[in-house]
Amino acid sequence: MSSSLMKDFLRTTGGTAVIDGGLATELERKGADLNDPLWSAKCLLSSPHLIREVHLDYLENGADIIITASYQATIQGFNAKGLSDKESEDLIRKSVEIAREARDVYYERCAACSSGIDADGRIFKKRPILVAGSVGSYGAYLADGSEYSGDYGDAITLKCLKDFHRRRVQILADSGADLLAFETVPNKIEAKAYSELLKEEDISIPAWFCFNSKDGINVVSGDSLEECISIAESCSKVVAVGINCTPPRFIHDLIVSVKQVTTKPIIIYPNSGETYDGIQKQWVKNTGVTDEDFVSYVNNWIESGASLVGGCCRTTPATIKGIYTTLSVSRSVNLAEDSEASDQKILQENVR
């Protein structure tokens, strides 16, 4: 996969693409108990079949990119549960295997559905689908909500962060993922650690960087969003940048800021707008927006400059279906225009 992966991918999808939605929300809905420092990564141990089901639910509701269940899957976190390094590494690899299996199953279902959509409205259209290997922040490993503050203390240096992430990044890159998704990056130092790791390890697949914000101006640590995006912009292995796990009401202004400092495709996958209580380790109910309100923002985000749109915490397959439906018209028009342009080019060449 080259540095042009994302631009080539977007050409095949009509200029925009749909990312999946919240993983933990759906695992809990299917009966998983995630009250654990491993959070959704716990299911890699206890119920991998549920992860596969969630991936399929998102594919069947229009997602073009599915993100692995490795956000909180770290060697250090698994070690704390008594697993060996080898067992921990195997579980990280397993997160990619599960996503790839889901994609294969989905393609089989597409082949069996001639109409492209079944009686329940599930989408079975054969299309390019990417598997993104999720890399959660150091704060996600701490499981204390610090990925929403970016406050790691003075003891956590650039070297500490690179050493912490290095092996997991290597494993995900070598496990069959199409790209790496560095998610919910809360501060500048961690963005720099990721950028340096990609170069130092000569990681073979491209990556995206997504930051989170709680004020619609800076990343959650208070570091400048523009400075953080600039770090990603300067890294040749990063093929897209953007925002995730941030309330929808902030996204438009953040896209405008991101556009000032990047030429790369912009990714947006906000949370539902609910507030996370790091002490109670739960989302505060009734503080977010409905699926309908969430989806109502989508056209504005695309017009503002986003190319890839999905959902993060507390969004569901219904959210993703709404995004897919909203984008379908513009994607069809863009694909038709591309086809017409291609036909014109061929005609002109024949005339010559």
Residue pairs with C-beta under 8 A, 6 or more apart in sequence:
1 178
1 179
1 204
1 205
1 206
2 206
3 206
3 236
3 237
3 239
4 239
5 178
5 179
5 206
5 239
6 179
6 206
6 208
6 239
6 240
6 264
6 265
7 239
7 265
9 17
9 128
9 130
10 16
10 17
10 265
10 307
10 308
11 338
12 127
12 128
13 64
13 127
13 128
13 331
14 330
14 331
14 332
14 333
14 334
14 335
14 338
15 307
15 330
15 331
15 334
16 302
16 306
16 307
16 308
16 309
16 327
16 330
16 331
16 334
17 64
17 65
17 307
17 308
17 309
18 62
18 63
18 64
18 65
18 308
18 309
18 310
18 320
18 323
18 324
18 327
19 63
19 64
19 65
19 67
19 267
19 269
19 308
19 309
19 310
19 311
19 320
20 55
20 58
20 59
20 63
20 65
20 66
20 67
20 310
20 311
20 320
21 58
21 63
21 269
21 310
21 311
21 312
21 315
21 316
21 317
21 319
21 320
22 271
22 272
22 311
22 312
22 313
22 314
22 315
22 316
23 40
23 51
23 54
23 67
23 69
23 71
24 34
24 39
24 40
24 313
25 313
25 314
25 315
25 316
26 54
26 57
26 316
26 317
27 34
27 40
27 43
27 47
27 50
27 51
27 54
28 34
29 316
30 50
30 53
30 54
31 50
32 42
32 43
32 46
32 47
32 50
33 42
34 40
34 42
34 43
35 281
36 42
37 72
37 77
37 80
37 143
38 45
38 72
38 73
38 77
38 78
38 81
38 143
39 71
39 72
39 140
39 143
40 51
40 69
40 71
40 72
41 69
41 70
41 71
41 72
41 73
41 74
41 77
41 91
41 95
43 50
43 51
43 69
44 51
44 69
44 70
44 73
44 91
44 94
44 95
44 98
45 81
45 91
48 94
48 98
51 69
51 95
51 98
52 98
52 101
52 102
52 105
55 66
55 98
55 99
55 102
55 103
56 102
56 105
56 106
57 317
58 66
58 317
58 320
59 66
59 102
59 103
59 106
59 123
59 129
60 106
60 109
60 122
60 123
60 124
60 317
61 122
61 123
61 317
61 318
61 320
61 321
61 324
62 123
62 320
62 321
62 323
62 324
62 325
63 129
63 310
63 320
63 324
64 127
64 128
64 129
64 130
65 129
65 130
65 131
65 132
65 308
65 310
66 99
66 102
66 103
66 129
66 130
66 131
66 132
67 99
67 132
67 133
67 134
67 181
67 183
68 95
68 96
68 98
68 99
68 131
68 132
68 133
68 134
68 172
68 177
69 95
69 98
69 99
69 134
70 92
70 95
70 96
70 133
70 134
70 135
70 136
70 168
70 172
71 134
71 135
71 136
71 140
71 183
71 184
72 136
72 140
72 141
72 143
73 91
73 92
73 95
73 168
74 88
74 136
74 141
74 164
74 168
75 85
75 88
75 89
75 92
75 167
75 168
76 141
76 164
77 88
77 141
78 87
78 88
78 91
79 85
79 88
83 91
89 167
89 171
92 168
92 171
92 172
92 175
93 171
93 175
95 133
95 134
95 172
96 131
96 133
96 172
96 175
96 176
96 177
97 175
97 176
99 131
99 177
100 131
100 176
103 129
103 131
106 124
106 129
107 126
109 124
110 116
110 124
110 125
110 126
111 126
112 124
113 124
115 124
116 123
116 124
116 125
117 123
117 124
117 125
118 124
121 321
123 321
123 324
130 178
130 179
131 176
131 177
131 178
132 177
132 178
132 179
132 180
132 181
132 208
133 172
133 173
133 175
133 177
133 179
133 180
133 181
134 181
134 183
135 165
135 168
135 169
135 172
135 180
135 181
135 182
135 183
135 194
136 147
136 183
136 184
137 147
137 183
137 184
137 185
137 186
137 190
138 146
138 147
138 152
138 156
138 161
138 164
138 165
138 190
139 145
139 146
139 147
139 148
139 149
139 150
139 152
139 184
139 186
140 147
140 184
141 164
143 281
144 278
145 276
145 277
145 278
145 279
145 281
146 152
146 186
146 278
147 184
147 186
147 212
147 220
148 184
148 186
148 212
148 214
148 220
148 245
148 276
148 278
149 186
149 220
149 221
149 278
150 186
150 187
150 190
150 219
150 220
150 221
150 222
150 223
151 221
152 187
152 189
156 189
157 189
158 189
158 192
158 193
158 196
161 189
161 190
161 193
162 193
162 196
162 197
162 200
165 193
165 194
165 197
166 197
166 201
169 180
169 194
169 197
169 198
169 201
169 203
170 201
170 203
172 180
173 180
173 201
173 203
173 204
173 205
174 204
177 205
178 205
179 205
179 206
179 207
179 208
179 239
180 203
180 205
180 206
180 207
180 208
181 207
181 208
181 210
182 191
182 194
182 207
182 208
182 209
182 210
183 210
183 244
183 245
184 210
184 211
184 212
184 244
184 245
184 312
185 191
185 194
185 209
185 210
185 211
185 212
185 219
185 228
186 211
186 212
186 219
186 220
186 221
187 219
187 220
187 221
187 223
187 228
188 219
188 221
188 223
188 224
188 227
188 228
188 231
191 209
191 211
191 228
191 231
191 232
192 231
194 207
194 209
195 231
195 232
195 234
195 235
195 238
197 203
198 207
198 235
198 237
198 238
199 235
199 237
203 237
206 237
206 238
206 239
207 237
207 238
207 239
208 238
208 239
208 240
208 241
208 242
208 267
209 228
209 229
209 231
209 232
209 238
209 241
209 242
210 241
210 242
210 243
210 244
210 245
210 267
210 269
211 219
211 225
211 228
211 229
211 242
211 243
211 244
212 219
212 220
212 243
212 244
212 245
212 246
213 219
213 220
213 225
213 243
213 246
213 250
213 254
214 220
214 246
214 247
215 250
216 246
216 249
216 250
216 253
216 254
217 225
217 253
217 257
218 224
218 225
219 225
219 228
225 254
225 257
225 258
226 257
226 260
226 261
229 241
229 257
229 258
229 261
229 262
230 261
232 238
232 241
232 262
232 264
233 241
233 261
233 262
233 263
233 264
238 264
239 264
239 265
240 264
240 265
240 266
240 267
240 307
240 308
241 258
241 262
241 264
241 265
241 266
241 267
242 258
242 266
242 267
242 268
242 269
242 306
242 308
243 251
243 254
243 255
243 258
243 267
243 268
243 269
243 270
244 267
244 268
244 269
244 270
244 271
244 312
245 269
245 270
245 271
245 312
245 313
246 254
246 270
246 271
246 312
247 270
247 271
247 273
247 288
248 270
248 272
248 273
248 289
248 293
248 294
248 297
249 273
250 270
251 268
251 270
251 297
251 301
252 297
252 300
252 301
252 304
255 266
255 268
255 301
255 304
255 305
255 306
256 304
256 305
258 266
258 305
259 266
259 304
259 305
265 307
265 308
266 305
266 306
266 307
266 308
267 306
267 307
267 308
267 309
268 301
268 306
268 308
268 309
268 310
269 308
269 309
269 310
269 311
269 312
269 315
270 294
270 311
270 312
270 315
271 288
271 311
271 312
271 313
271 314
271 315
272 288
272 289
272 294
272 311
272 313
272 314
272 315
272 319
273 287
273 288
273 289
273 294
274 283
274 284
274 285
274 287
274 288
274 313
274 314
275 283
275 284
275 287
276 282
276 283
276 284
276 313
277 283
277 284
283 313
283 314
288 314
291 315
291 316
291 318
291 319
291 322
292 322
294 311
294 315
294 319
294 322
295 319
295 322
295 323
295 325
295 326
298 309
298 322
298 323
298 326
298 327
299 326
301 309
302 309
302 327
302 330
309 323
309 327
310 320
310 323
311 319
311 320
311 323
